[in-house]
Amino acid sequence: MSLEVYHTLHKTPVKGGFLYTKAGARGTQEPAYELLAGHLEPHGQTALDLNPGIGLVAHALRRQELTVQAIETSRASLRCLEASFGASVRVTRGLPWETEPHSADLVALVLPANRGTRYVELSLLGAARALRTGGRLWIAGSKDKGFEHYFKLAQEWLGYGVLVRREGAFRLAVLEKEKPAPDLPPVWQSFEWQFSGKTWHFYYLPGVFSGGHIDPGSAMLLRELPHDLGHVLDIGGGYGALSRPLVDRAQSLTLLEDDWASVLCAQRNLGEQATVLHSDVDSALTPGQTFATIVSNPPFHVGGLVVLETAAAFIEAAYARLERGGKFYLVANRFLPYEPLLEARFATVRTVAVNSHKVLMAHKLG
C-alpha cells in the first residue's frame, strides 16, 4: 500500500448519510459499533461518544438531533471524524476519563477491551462522571472480552441497568445514573528498566502498548542498533521505550505516534530531548523532512483485529523519509511477512537477529 493510498479518506455510505474512513482507523465493519449505532435510543439533549473511531455511533446520535461531542485518541480516527462532521459534532482529542462532570444526558461507549481492563474501567468511570443524574449510559461489547464484568461494574457505579440486545457474542446494555460517581483515581504509573549500564525510569498511562515493561521486541532492537545514529525518527514510538535509550546516540530524535495516551507518555518520558508528534504514520512531518536512521516496532492490530496495512504504511513512510544512505531498522514477531514489503522498496534488506522476534535492516542506497 502506497502512502498516498494509506492517507486517502474514503466516503462510506451509512444509514442517513456517509462517513469518511481510512486505513488504520477503528470502527469500520466492527459488530459492536454497528450494534450500538443501530439500537441506542435518544435521551435528553446532549450526548458524548467516548470511543468513536470513525464516528458510526456519533452519526447515529446526531441523526437523533442530539448535541454530540466525540472524544478520540487516535490521530487516524480523528482525521475521519473531522472530515465527516465538520462543526456538526464537537470532535475532541482526549482521553475517555478526562470528561467534564455532569455535562451529558447520554453517553455511548463501545468497550475498548483490547486496551486492557484498567483502560476500560477508567473509560466507564469517565462516562459515569460525565452523566447528569438521570442520564443514560449505553455500552456495547463482546461477552468473550469481559462484557459481563464491565456491565456489573457500571451498575455498581451508576445504578439500574438492563441488557437490551444479544447478537452472537456481542451485547448491548443501557444504564441510568442514580447515584454520584466515584472520584477519578491516580492514572499515572511508572517502572524502571536496566539497559546498557543505566537505569531508565518510564511513566505510562493505562492502555498504552507494553505499559509497565519493555516489550521484548523493542529490547532486542535496541541491542542491535549501532552507536552513532545521526538524526533519528521513531515511527509508532509509543511511550518512548525505543527513543529514550537512544538520546545519547542520536544527533536529534523525532517520535511519531497515533495514540494520544502514548503521546502524553512519550512527552513526559522524553521532555525536551525529543520532538514528539501526534501523527497518523508520518502525517505530522513537514514535506521533504528526512532522517539518517529510522526505527520502528510496528503495530499489527487495529482495535482487536490483526491488520498489516498500518505496518505496510510504516515501511512506505520509512522509505520516503530516509535520506540517501540511510537505514531503517524494524523489529517484528517472527511470523509477520514484512520481508517482501521491504524488498519491494529497498535495495538491500537483511535479517540482523532472530530470537523471539526478528530484527530487519533495510538500506536506502539511492
Protein Blocks (a to p, Z undefined) as FASTA:
>chain_A
ZZklmmpccddddehiacdddehiahiapfklmmmmmmpccehjbdcdfblmnommmmmm
mmnopacddddfblklmmmmmmmnmmmbccddddfklccehkbfbdcdddffknojklmm
mmmmmmmmmpcghiacdddddfklommmmmmmmmmmnopcddfbdchjbccdddddfbdc
dddddfbdcddddeehiacdddddehiahihiacfklmmmmmmpcfblojaddehklnol
mmmmmmmmpfbdcdddfblklmmmmmmmnmmmbccdddehjlmpcehiacfbdcddddfb
ehjbccfklmmmmmmmmmmmpcehiacdddddfklcfklmmmmmmmbdcdfbdcfbccdd
dddfZZ
